[in-house]
């Protein structure tokens, strides 16, 4: 198994969209993903590729001295292999090198993700009611 972590390219938009559909109730469109990869100068998207297949990705924006993680997702068949961990580790290295704080929202019921973020020094500093829909609240987490 050959694992590669790299910046996403325009050709990855469809594969990332497949992961979105596999993971989220309201996935981003292929065009929104393509714009994030190609045209949005504030955004970066990293992917994990396993033997040529996209397995996971993370997308974030750099705003002033902050990184705002928009999405992290792992294709169902690749879950449980620490790929989410690998992506968070990659972004925290970038943040440390460039002296950025990191923020994100996470579903209050997603204990696996919350524990992963805590492992990298994120703290819950707020809440967003109905962020993911009616009665689907989110924590706001920060890593200074």
C-alpha positions in Angstrom: 0.0 0.0 0.0 1.5 3.3 -1.1 0.2 6.3 0.9 0.8 9.9 -0.4 -0.2 13.1 1.3 -0.2 16.0 -1.2 -1.9 19.2 -2.2 -5.1 18.6 -4.2 -5.2 19.3 -7.9 -8.1 20.3 -10.0 -8.5 16.7 -11.2 -9.2 15.6 -7.6 -12.4 17.6 -7.3 -14.6 14.6 -8.3 -12.9 12.2 -5.9 -13.2 14.7 -3.1 -16.9 15.1 -3.9 -17.3 11.3 -3.7 -15.8 11.5 -0.2 -18.1 14.4 0.7 -21.2 12.5 -0.5 -20.0 9.4 1.5 -19.6 11.5 4.7 -21.9 14.6 4.9 -25.6 15.1 4.8 -25.1 18.3 2.8 -22.0 17.7 0.6 -20.3 20.5 -1.2 -20.7 20.6 -5.0 -17.9 19.5 -7.3 -17.7 23.2 -8.5 -17.4 24.5 -4.9 -14.6 22.0 -4.3 -12.9 22.9 -7.6 -13.0 26.6 -6.8 -11.5 25.9 -3.4 -8.6 24.0 -5.0 -8.0 26.2 -8.0 -9.2 29.7 -7.5 -9.5 30.6 -3.8 -6.1 32.0 -2.9 -6.9 31.7 0.8 -7.7 28.0 0.7 -5.6 24.9 0.6 -6.8 21.3 0.2 -4.6 18.3 1.1 -5.5 14.7 0.1 -4.3 11.3 1.0 -4.0 9.0 -1.9 -3.7 5.2 -1.5 -2.4 3.4 -4.5 -3.9 6.1 -6.8 -7.3 6.3 -5.0 -8.3 9.3 -3.0 -8.9 8.1 0.6 -9.2 11.3 2.6 -8.9 15.1 2.4 -8.8 18.3 4.5 -9.7 21.7 3.3 -8.9 24.9 5.1 -8.7 28.7 4.7 -5.9 31.0 6.0 -7.4 34.2 7.3 -4.9 36.7 8.9 -3.2 34.6 11.6 -5.7 31.8 11.6 -6.4 28.6 9.8 -10.1 27.7 9.7 -10.6 24.0 8.9 -13.7 23.7 6.7 -13.8 20.0 6.2 -12.0 16.8 7.1 -13.3 13.5 5.7 -12.2 10.0 5.1 -13.8 7.6 2.6 -15.8 4.9 4.5 -13.6 2.0 3.2 -10.5 3.8 4.6 -11.8 4.7 8.0 -10.0 3.4 11.1 -6.5 3.8 9.5 -5.6 7.1 11.1 -5.9 9.1 7.9 -7.8 11.9 9.7 -5.0 11.9 12.2 -2.4 12.2 9.4 -4.3 15.2 7.9 -4.7 17.1 11.2 -1.0 16.5 11.9 -0.1 17.9 8.5 -2.1 21.1 9.1 -0.8 21.6 12.7 2.7 21.4 11.3 1.9 24.1 8.8 0.2 26.2 11.6 3.2 25.8 13.9 5.7 26.7 11.1 3.7 29.8 10.1 2.6 30.8 13.6 -1.1 30.3 12.9 -3.9 29.5 15.4 -6.4 26.9 14.1 -10.2 26.9 14.5 -12.9 24.5 13.4 -16.5 23.5 14.1 -17.3 19.9 15.0 -20.6 18.1 15.6 -21.1 17.9 19.4 -22.0 14.2 18.9 -18.8 13.3 17.0 -16.7 12.1 19.9 -14.1 10.5 17.6 -13.3 13.8 15.9 -13.4 15.7 19.2 -10.9 13.4 20.8 -8.7 13.6 17.7 -8.7 17.4 17.9 -8.0 17.4 21.6 -5.0 15.1 20.9 -3.5 18.0 18.9 -4.2 20.7 21.6 -7.6 21.9 20.4 -10.0 23.2 23.2 -13.7 23.7 23.1 -14.3 27.5 23.4 -17.8 27.9 22.2 -20.9 26.4 20.6 -23.0 27.0 17.5 -26.6 26.1 17.8 -28.2 24.3 14.9 -25.0 24.6 12.9 -25.5 21.4 11.0 -29.3 21.6 11.0 -32.1 21.7 13.5 -31.0 20.3 16.8 -27.5 19.5 15.3 -25.2 21.7 17.4 -21.5 22.2 16.9 -18.6 23.0 19.2 -16.2 25.7 18.2 -12.7 24.4 18.9 -9.4 26.4 18.9 -5.8 25.5 18.9 -3.6 28.5 19.9 
